[in-house]
Amino acid sequence: MDREDDKQLWDILGRIPEPKLSPFFARNVARSVRQEATRLERMRGWFSWRRLAAASAVLIVVIGTAIATHHPVSQTKTVNDPDLVAKIDPQDYDVVADLDELIAWDENSVWEDRPTL
C-alpha cells in the first residue's frame, strides 16, 4: 500500500505513540514459560488415585448391571434332570380321578339351592 493511496490512514498511524515494553518483559516471558506445566504433569494431576478408584468402581457397577440385565440366568433343564412326568407319584393319579368324581357329583347334587321356575 502506498502512502498516496490512503493519506489519511497513514497520517493517523504516524501520530500513534510507539508501544513501550517493560524492561523486565523478557524475564517475565521466560519465567511464565518455565512455570507452565508440561502436558504429562497436567495429565498426572488430573488422574489422581482417588478419581481413578471412583471411576473404576462406577465402571465395574455399570458393567455388572449391563451383564445382569442383558444375560439373565438360563432356565433350561439340565441333562441330569429326570423328566417331570416321571417324578409324578402313581397315587396322584388316583387323587385326580377322585376329584373328578367329586366335581361330577357336585354338579348333579339334588341339594343345590337353585331357584325353581
GIUR-V130841 format. One record per pair of residues at least 24 apart in sequence whose C-alpha atoms are under 6 Angstrom apart, sorted by the first residue. I is the first residue (numbers start at 0). J is the second residue. D is the distance in Angstrom with one decimal. If there is no record, write none. Layout:
i & j & d
I & J & D
I & J & D
This chain:
none
